Amino acid sequence: MRAYASDESLVVITSGSSSCPSIPEILAVESEKQVVEIALTAWPADVCTADLAPRTFTLDAARDLTGFTVEVTDGAGGAD
């Protein structure tokens, strides 16, 4: 996974099944620590392809996140 700040957005690039991508969501922004926490949740599907493809998501951050560290958790709450 890659992420970068762009204006007031966080651009997140994931890789995985092209038919069942992981879906990122901003959980919290800690301005004092300059940390943004995102969760990756599995696509709701019964069958997924076994390929590896990139997928880009643009998340509204409502602020400039330049210089922030991105911490990632899975949808079940575990840290990656």
Secondary structure, 3 states (H helix, E strand, C coil): CEEEEECCEEEEEEEECCCCCCEEEEEEEECCCCEEEEEEECCCCCCCCCCCEEEEEEEECCCCCCCCEEEEEECCCCEC
